[in-house]
Amino acid sequence: MTDQDNTQDNNQDKGQGQANPRGTAAGTNDATAAAPPAAPPEGTTTAGALFELEPTPEEKRAAQREAKKKAEERAQAQRGAAATKAAPTKYREGTEVRYQRHTLTLPKEMTAKEVLDWLSEDDFPELAFEETELRHDKEKNRLVPVRKAQKKGAVAWRS
């Protein structure tokens, strides 16, 4: 080995001399030279946690976009609900109505309000439209009126 080779080996041992293949000096740490600033460790407090900071313009725009998207979704839901309320369900002629061990047959095609008015005329005055829900079994073609619970107190019989 020559004197020149010995000097190169000594310089490399001391971290001096040639550059490594990544282009940084041999004595520097690659991870710290190229890495962005690290986030604070978990469990530590940041300025945002301690103080109410103003949102950045970018955060404000994102919040506005979210609010607009939610408002559009609500409007679509309301439009959809209005469309379903517009067409009342009609029950066909011959549908069975079962209530209190009685079975009645609808004389003609009727809506829920008409069915409940028809039932409450003579036989079942407690079946008012506002206080009753109709459940329809499509497989058996059967309607079952179900009384809704009162908000306060006992059930008041209407006469």
DOKOL-294483 format. One line per 10 residues: number of its first residue (from 1); their letters; for each residue y, x, z of N, C-alpha, C, CB. Coordinates in Angstrom, 1 decimal, decimal comma, padded with zeros to 4 digits. Glycine has a CB too. Example, Ala and Ser with C-alpha at 12.3 -4.5 7.8 and 13.67 -1.06 7.14 Angstrom:
1> AS> -005,7/013,2/007,8/-004,5/012,3/007,8/-003,3/013,2/007,8/-004,5/011,3/009,0 ~ -002,2/012,8/007,1/-001,1/013,7/007,1/000,0/012,9/007,9/-000,6/014,1/005,7
END
This chain:
1> MTDQDNTQDN> -001,2/000,8/000,0/000,0/000,0/000,0/001,2/000,9/000,0/000,0/-001,0/001,2 ~ 002,2/000,4/-000,7/003,5/001,2/-000,8/004,5/000,8/000,2/004,1/001,1/-002,2 ~ 005,5/001,6/000,3/006,6/001,2/001,3/007,3/-000,1/001,0/007,6/002,4/001,4 ~ 007,4/-000,3/-000,3/008,1/-001,6/-000,7/007,2/-002,8/-000,3/008,3/-001,6/-002,3 ~ 005,9/-002,7/-000,5/005,0/-003,8/-000,1/005,1/-004,1/001,4/003,6/-003,6/-000,5 ~ 005,2/-003,0/002,2/005,3/-003,1/003,7/006,5/-003,8/004,1/005,2/-001,8/004,3 ~ 007,6/-003,5/003,4/008,9/-004,1/003,7/008,9/-005,6/003,4/010,1/-003,5/003,0 ~ 008,3/-006,0/002,3/008,2/-007,4/002,0/007,4/-008,2/003,0/007,6/-007,6/000,6 ~ 006,3/-007,6/003,4/005,4/-008,2/004,4/006,2/-008,4/005,7/004,2/-007,4/004,7 ~ 006,9/-007,4/006,2/007,7/-007,5/007,4/008,8/-008,5/007,3/008,3/-006,1/007,7
11> NQDKGQGQAN> 009,5/-008,6/006,1/010,5/-009,6/006,0/009,9/-011,0/006,0/011,3/-009,4/004,6 ~ 008,8/-011,2/005,4/008,2/-012,6/005,4/007,7/-012,9/006,9/007,0/-012,6/004,5 ~ 007,3/-012,0/007,7/006,9/-012,3/009,0/008,1/-012,7/009,8/006,2/-011,1/009,7 ~ 009,2/-012,1/009,6/010,5/-012,4/010,3/011,1/-013,7/009,8/011,4/-011,3/010,3 ~ 010,6/-014,3/008,7/011,3/-015,5/008,2/012,4/-015,2/007,3/011,7/-016,3/009,3 ~ 012,5/-014,0/006,8/013,5/-013,6/005,8/012,9/-013,4/004,5/014,3/-012,3/006,3 ~ 013,8/-013,3/003,5/013,3/-012,9/002,2/013,1/-014,0/001,2/012,1/-012,1/002,3 ~ 011,9/-014,1/000,7/011,6/-015,1/-000,4/011,7/-016,5/000,0/010,2/-014,8/-000,9 ~ 012,0/-017,3/-001,0/012,1/-018,8/-000,8/010,8/-019,4/-001,0/013,2/-019,4/-001,7 ~ 010,5/-020,5/-000,3/009,2/-021,1/-000,4/009,2/-022,0/-001,6/008,9/-021,9/000,9
21> PRGTAAGTND> 008,1/-022,6/-002,1/008,1/-023,4/-003,3/009,0/-024,6/-003,3/006,7/-023,8/-003,6 ~ 009,4/-025,1/-002,2/010,2/-026,4/-002,1/011,7/-026,0/-002,3/010,1/-027,1/-000,7 ~ 012,1/-024,8/-002,3/013,4/-024,4/-002,6/014,3/-024,2/-001,4/014,1/-025,4/-003,4 ~ 013,7/-024,3/-000,2/014,5/-024,0/001,0/014,2/-022,6/001,5/014,2/-025,1/002,1 ~ 015,0/-022,1/002,3/014,7/-020,8/002,9/013,5/-020,8/003,7/015,9/-020,2/003,7 ~ 012,8/-019,7/003,8/011,5/-019,6/004,5/011,6/-019,9/006,0/010,9/-018,3/004,3 ~ 012,8/-019,6/006,6/012,9/-019,8/008,0/013,4/-021,2/008,4/013,9/-018,8/008,5 ~ 013,7/-022,1/007,5/014,2/-023,4/007,9/013,1/-024,4/007,9/015,4/-023,9/007,0 ~ 013,3/-025,4/008,7/012,3/-026,5/008,9/012,6/-027,6/007,8/012,4/-027,2/010,3 ~ 011,7/-027,8/006,9/011,9/-028,8/005,8/012,1/-030,2/006,3/010,6/-028,8/004,9
31> ATAAAPPAAP> 011,5/-030,6/007,4/011,7/-032,0/007,9/013,1/-032,3/008,3/010,7/-032,2/009,0 ~ 013,7/-031,3/009,0/015,1/-031,6/009,5/016,1/-031,4/008,4/015,4/-030,7/010,6 ~ 015,8/-030,6/007,4/016,8/-030,4/006,3/016,9/-031,6/005,4/016,4/-029,1/005,5 ~ 015,8/-032,2/005,1/015,9/-033,3/004,1/015,9/-034,7/004,8/014,7/-033,2/003,2 ~ 015,6/-034,9/006,0/015,5/-036,2/006,7/016,8/-036,8/007,0/014,6/-036,1/007,9 ~ 017,0/-038,1/006,8/018,2/-038,7/007,2/018,3/-038,8/008,7/018,3/-040,2/006,6 ~ 019,4/-039,1/009,3/019,5/-039,2/010,7/018,6/-040,2/011,3/021,0/-039,6/011,1 ~ 017,9/-039,9/012,3/016,8/-040,7/012,9/017,5/-041,9/013,7/015,9/-039,9/013,8 ~ 016,7/-043,0/013,7/017,2/-044,2/014,5/016,9/-043,8/015,9/016,4/-045,5/014,1 ~ 017,7/-044,5/016,8/017,5/-044,2/018,2/016,1/-044,6/018,7/018,6/-044,9/019,1
41> PEGTTTAGAL> 015,6/-044,0/019,6/014,2/-044,3/020,1/014,2/-045,8/020,7/013,7/-043,3/021,2 ~ 013,1/-046,4/020,6/013,0/-047,8/021,1/013,3/-047,8/022,6/011,6/-048,4/020,8 ~ 013,9/-048,8/023,1/014,2/-049,0/024,5/015,6/-048,5/024,9/013,2/-048,2/025,3 ~ 016,2/-047,8/023,9/017,6/-047,3/024,2/018,6/-048,4/023,7/017,9/-045,9/023,5 ~ 019,8/-048,4/024,3/020,8/-049,3/023,9/021,6/-048,7/022,8/021,6/-049,8/025,1 ~ 022,1/-049,6/021,9/023,0/-049,2/020,8/024,3/-049,9/021,1/022,4/-049,6/019,4 ~ 025,3/-049,5/020,3/026,7/-050,1/020,5/026,6/-051,6/020,2/027,7/-049,3/019,6 ~ 025,8/-052,0/019,2/025,7/-053,4/018,9/025,1/-054,2/020,0/024,9/-053,5/017,6 ~ 024,2/-053,6/020,8/023,6/-054,3/021,9/024,6/-054,4/023,0/022,3/-053,6/022,3 ~ 025,5/-053,5/023,2/026,4/-053,5/024,3/027,6/-054,4/024,0/026,8/-052,1/024,7
51> FELEPTPEEK> 028,1/-054,4/022,8/029,4/-055,0/022,5/029,1/-056,0/021,3/030,4/-054,0/022,1 ~ 030,0/-057,0/021,2/029,9/-057,9/020,1/030,8/-057,3/019,0/030,4/-059,3/020,5 ~ 030,1/-056,8/018,0/030,8/-056,1/016,9/030,9/-057,1/015,8/030,0/-054,9/016,4 ~ 032,0/-057,0/015,0/032,3/-057,8/013,8/031,2/-057,5/012,8/033,7/-057,6/013,3 ~ 030,6/-058,5/012,1/029,7/-058,3/011,1/030,3/-057,6/009,9/029,0/-059,6/010,6 ~ 029,6/-056,8/009,2/030,1/-056,2/008,0/030,3/-057,2/006,9/029,1/-055,0/007,6 ~ 031,1/-056,9/005,9/031,3/-057,9/004,8/029,9/-058,2/004,1/032,2/-057,3/003,8 ~ 029,0/-057,3/004,1/027,7/-057,5/003,5/026,9/-058,5/004,3/026,9/-056,2/003,3 ~ 027,0/-058,4/005,6/026,3/-059,3/006,5/026,9/-060,7/006,5/026,3/-058,8/008,0 ~ 028,3/-060,8/006,3/028,9/-062,1/006,2/028,5/-062,8/004,9/030,5/-061,9/006,2
61> RAAQREAKKK> 028,4/-062,0/003,8/028,0/-062,7/002,6/026,5/-063,2/002,7/028,1/-061,7/001,4 ~ 025,7/-062,4/003,3/024,3/-062,8/003,5/024,2/-064,1/004,3/023,4/-061,6/004,1 ~ 025,0/-064,1/005,4/025,0/-065,3/006,2/025,5/-066,5/005,5/025,9/-065,1/007,5 ~ 026,5/-066,4/004,6/027,0/-067,5/003,8/026,0/-067,9/002,8/028,3/-067,0/003,1 ~ 025,3/-067,0/002,2/024,2/-067,4/001,3/023,1/-068,2/002,0/023,6/-066,1/000,6 ~ 022,7/-067,8/003,2/021,7/-068,5/004,0/022,2/-069,9/004,3/021,4/-067,7/005,3 ~ 023,4/-070,0/004,7/024,0/-071,3/005,1/024,0/-072,2/003,9/025,4/-071,2/005,7 ~ 024,4/-071,7/002,7/024,4/-072,5/001,5/023,0/-073,0/001,1/025,1/-071,7/000,4 ~ 022,0/-072,1/001,3/020,7/-072,4/000,9/020,1/-073,5/001,8/019,8/-071,1/001,0 ~ 020,4/-073,4/003,1/019,9/-074,4/004,1/020,6/-075,8/003,8/020,2/-074,0/005,5
71> AEERAQAQRG> 021,9/-075,8/003,4/022,6/-077,0/003,1/022,0/-077,7/001,9/024,1/-076,7/002,9 ~ 021,6/-076,9/000,9/021,0/-077,4/-000,3/019,6/-078,0/000,0/020,9/-076,3/-001,4 ~ 018,9/-077,3/000,8/017,6/-077,9/001,2/017,7/-079,2/001,9/016,8/-076,8/002,1 ~ 018,7/-079,3/002,9/018,9/-080,5/003,6/019,3/-081,7/002,6/020,0/-080,4/004,6 ~ 020,2/-081,3/001,7/020,6/-082,3/000,7/019,4/-082,8/-000,1/021,7/-081,8/-000,2 ~ 018,5/-081,9/-000,6/017,4/-082,3/-001,3/016,4/-083,2/-000,5/016,6/-081,1/-001,8 ~ 016,3/-082,8/000,8/015,4/-083,6/001,6/016,0/-085,0/001,8/015,2/-082,9/003,0 ~ 017,3/-085,2/001,9/017,9/-086,5/002,1/017,7/-087,3/000,8/019,4/-086,3/002,5 ~ 017,9/-086,6/-000,4/017,7/-087,3/-001,6/016,3/-087,8/-001,8/018,1/-086,4/-002,8 ~ 015,3/-087,0/-001,3/013,9/-087,3/-001,4/013,6/-088,5/-000,5/013,0/-086,2/-001,1
81> AAATKAAPTK> 014,2/-088,5/000,7/014,0/-089,6/001,7/014,6/-090,9/001,2/014,6/-089,2/003,0 ~ 015,8/-090,8/000,5/016,4/-092,0/000,0/015,6/-092,6/-001,1/017,8/-091,7/-000,5 ~ 014,9/-091,7/-001,9/014,1/-092,2/-003,0/012,9/-092,9/-002,5/013,7/-091,0/-004,0 ~ 012,3/-092,4/-001,4/011,1/-093,1/-000,9/011,5/-094,4/-000,2/010,4/-092,2/000,1 ~ 012,7/-094,5/000,3/013,1/-095,8/001,0/013,5/-096,8/-000,1/014,3/-095,5/001,9 ~ 013,8/-096,4/-001,2/014,3/-097,4/-002,3/013,2/-098,3/-002,7/014,9/-096,6/-003,4 ~ 012,0/-097,9/-002,8/010,9/-098,7/-003,3/010,0/-099,1/-002,2/010,1/-098,0/-004,4 ~ 010,1/-100,3/-001,6/009,2/-100,8/-000,5/007,8/-101,0/-001,0/009,8/-102,1/000,1 ~ 006,9/-100,7/-000,2/005,5/-100,8/-000,5/005,1/-102,3/-000,6/004,5/-100,1/000,5 ~ 004,4/-102,7/-001,7/003,9/-104,1/-001,8/002,4/-104,1/-001,6/004,3/-104,7/-003,2
91> YREGTEVRYQ> 002,0/-105,1/-000,9/000,5/-105,2/-000,7/000,0/-106,4/-001,5/000,3/-105,5/000,9 ~ -001,1/-106,1/-002,2/-001,6/-107,1/-003,2/-002,2/-108,3/-002,6/-002,6/-106,4/-004,1 ~ -002,3/-109,3/-003,4/-002,9/-110,6/-003,0/-004,3/-110,4/-002,6/-002,7/-111,7/-004,1 ~ -004,8/-111,0/-001,5/-006,2/-110,9/-001,1/-006,4/-109,8/000,0/-007,1/-110,6/-002,3 ~ -005,3/-109,1/000,3/-005,4/-108,0/001,4/-005,7/-108,7/002,7/-004,2/-107,1/001,4 ~ -006,6/-108,2/003,5/-006,9/-108,7/004,8/-005,8/-108,2/005,8/-008,3/-108,3/005,3 ~ -005,4/-109,1/006,7/-004,5/-108,7/007,8/-005,3/-109,0/009,1/-003,2/-109,5/007,7 ~ -005,5/-108,0/009,9/-006,3/-108,2/011,1/-005,4/-108,0/012,3/-007,5/-107,2/011,2 ~ -005,4/-109,0/013,2/-004,5/-108,9/014,4/-005,1/-109,8/015,4/-003,0/-109,2/014,1 ~ -005,3/-109,3/016,6/-005,9/-110,0/017,8/-007,1/-110,8/017,4/-004,8/-111,0/018,3
101> RHTLTLPKEM> -008,1/-110,2/016,8/-009,4/-110,8/016,5/-009,3/-111,9/015,4/-010,1/-111,3/017,7 ~ -008,2/-111,9/014,8/-008,0/-112,9/013,7/-008,0/-112,1/012,4/-006,7/-113,7/013,8 ~ -008,5/-112,7/011,3/-008,5/-112,1/010,0/-007,8/-113,1/009,1/-009,9/-111,7/009,5 ~ -006,7/-112,7/008,5/-006,0/-113,6/007,6/-005,9/-112,9/006,2/-004,5/-113,9/008,1 ~ -005,8/-113,7/005,2/-005,7/-113,1/003,8/-004,3/-113,4/003,2/-006,8/-113,7/002,9 ~ -003,7/-112,4/002,6/-002,4/-112,6/002,0/-002,5/-113,5/000,8/-001,8/-111,2/001,5 ~ -001,6/-114,6/000,8/-001,7/-115,6/-000,3/-001,1/-115,1/-001,6/-001,0/-116,8/000,2 ~ -000,3/-114,1/-001,5/000,4/-113,5/-002,7/000,8/-112,1/-002,5/001,6/-114,4/-003,2 ~ 001,3/-111,3/-003,4/001,8/-110,0/-003,3/003,0/-110,0/-002,4/002,0/-109,3/-004,6 ~ 003,1/-109,2/-001,3/004,2/-109,2/-000,4/004,6/-107,8/000,0/003,8/-110,0/000,9
111> TAKEVLDWLS> 005,8/-107,6/000,5/006,3/-106,4/001,1/006,0/-106,4/002,6/007,8/-106,1/000,8 ~ 006,2/-105,3/003,3/005,9/-105,3/004,7/006,8/-106,3/005,5/006,2/-103,9/005,3 ~ 008,1/-106,5/005,1/008,9/-107,4/005,8/008,4/-108,8/005,6/010,4/-107,3/005,3 ~ 008,0/-109,1/004,3/007,5/-110,5/004,0/006,2/-110,8/004,8/007,3/-110,6/002,5 ~ 005,4/-109,8/004,9/004,1/-110,0/005,6/004,4/-110,3/007,1/003,2/-108,7/005,5 ~ 005,3/-109,5/007,7/005,6/-109,7/009,1/006,3/-111,1/009,4/006,4/-108,6/009,7 ~ 007,2/-111,4/008,4/007,8/-112,7/008,6/006,8/-113,9/008,4/008,9/-112,9/007,5 ~ 005,9/-113,7/007,5/004,8/-114,7/007,3/003,9/-114,9/008,5/004,0/-114,4/006,1 ~ 003,6/-113,7/009,2/002,8/-113,8/010,4/003,5/-114,3/011,6/002,3/-112,4/010,7 ~ 004,8/-114,0/011,7/005,6/-114,4/012,9/006,1/-115,9/012,8/006,7/-113,5/013,1
121> EDDFPELAFE> 006,0/-116,5/011,6/006,4/-117,9/011,5/005,7/-118,9/012,5/006,2/-118,4/010,1 ~ 004,4/-118,9/012,5/003,7/-119,9/013,3/002,7/-119,2/014,3/002,9/-120,8/012,4 ~ 001,9/-118,3/013,8/000,8/-117,7/014,6/001,2/-116,7/015,6/-000,2/-117,2/013,7 ~ 002,0/-115,7/015,2/002,3/-114,5/016,0/003,8/-114,2/016,1/001,5/-113,3/015,5 ~ 004,5/-114,9/016,9/006,0/-114,7/017,0/006,4/-113,4/017,5/006,6/-115,8/017,8 ~ 005,5/-112,6/018,2/005,8/-111,3/018,7/005,9/-110,2/017,6/004,8/-110,9/019,8 ~ 005,5/-110,6/016,4/005,5/-109,6/015,4/006,8/-109,6/014,6/004,3/-109,8/014,4 ~ 007,8/-109,1/015,2/009,1/-109,0/014,5/009,1/-107,7/013,7/010,3/-109,0/015,6 ~ 009,9/-107,7/012,6/009,9/-106,6/011,7/010,4/-105,3/012,3/010,8/-106,9/010,5 ~ 011,4/-105,4/013,2/012,0/-104,2/013,9/011,1/-103,6/014,9/013,3/-104,6/014,5
131> ETELRHDKEK> 010,2/-104,4/015,5/009,3/-104,0/016,6/007,9/-103,7/016,2/009,4/-105,0/017,7 ~ 007,6/-103,8/014,9/006,2/-103,7/014,4/006,0/-102,8/013,3/005,6/-105,1/014,1 ~ 004,9/-102,1/013,2/004,6/-101,1/012,2/003,3/-101,6/011,5/004,4/-099,7/012,7 ~ 003,2/-101,6/010,2/002,0/-102,0/009,5/001,3/-100,8/009,0/002,4/-102,9/008,3 ~ 000,0/-100,7/009,4/-000,9/-099,6/009,0/-001,8/-100,2/007,9/-001,7/-099,0/010,2 ~ -001,9/-099,5/006,8/-002,7/-099,9/005,7/-003,9/-099,0/005,4/-001,8/-100,0/004,4 ~ -005,1/-099,6/005,4/-006,3/-098,9/005,1/-006,6/-099,2/003,6/-007,5/-099,3/006,0 ~ -006,3/-098,3/002,7/-006,5/-098,5/001,3/-007,9/-098,7/000,9/-005,8/-097,4/000,5 ~ -008,8/-098,0/001,5/-010,2/-098,1/001,1/-010,8/-099,5/001,4/-011,1/-097,0/001,9 ~ -010,4/-100,1/002,5/-011,0/-101,4/002,9/-010,0/-102,5/002,5/-011,3/-101,4/004,4
141> NRLVPVRKAQ> -008,8/-102,1/002,0/-007,8/-103,1/001,6/-007,4/-104,0/002,8/-008,3/-104,0/000,4 ~ -007,0/-103,3/003,9/-006,8/-104,0/005,2/-005,5/-103,6/005,8/-008,0/-103,8/006,1 ~ -004,7/-104,5/006,3/-003,5/-104,3/007,0/-003,7/-104,6/008,5/-002,3/-105,1/006,5 ~ -003,1/-103,7/009,4/-003,2/-103,9/010,8/-001,8/-103,7/011,4/-004,2/-102,9/011,5 ~ -001,2/-104,8/011,9/000,1/-104,7/012,5/000,0/-104,1/013,9/000,8/-106,1/012,7 ~ 000,9/-103,1/014,2/000,8/-102,4/015,5/002,2/-102,5/016,1/000,4/-100,9/015,3 ~ 002,3/-103,0/017,3/003,5/-103,1/018,0/004,1/-101,8/018,4/003,4/-104,1/019,3 ~ 005,4/-101,5/018,3/006,0/-100,3/018,7/006,3/-100,4/020,2/007,3/-100,0/017,9 ~ 006,3/-099,3/020,9/006,6/-099,3/022,3/008,1/-099,5/022,5/006,2/-098,0/023,0 ~ 008,4/-100,2/023,6/009,8/-100,4/024,0/010,4/-099,1/024,6/010,0/-101,6/024,9
151> KKGAVAWRS> 011,7/-098,9/024,4/012,3/-097,7/025,0/012,4/-097,8/026,5/013,7/-097,5/024,4 ~ 012,7/-099,0/027,0/012,8/-099,1/028,5/012,2/-100,4/028,9/014,3/-099,1/029,0 ~ 011,5/-100,4/030,1/011,0/-101,6/030,6/009,7/-102,1/029,9/012,0/-102,7/030,6 ~ 009,3/-103,2/030,3/008,0/-103,8/029,8/008,3/-104,5/028,5/007,4/-104,8/030,8 ~ 007,2/-104,9/027,8/007,4/-105,6/026,6/007,9/-107,0/026,8/006,0/-105,7/025,8 ~ 008,9/-107,4/026,1/009,5/-108,7/026,3/008,9/-109,6/025,2/011,1/-108,7/026,2 ~ 008,4/-110,7/025,6/007,8/-111,7/024,6/008,9/-112,5/024,1/006,8/-112,6/025,3 ~ 008,9/-112,6/022,8/009,9/-113,4/022,1/009,3/-114,8/021,8/010,3/-112,8/020,7 ~ 010,1/-115,8/022,0/009,6/-117,2/021,8/010,5/-117,9/020,8/009,4/-117,9/023,1
END
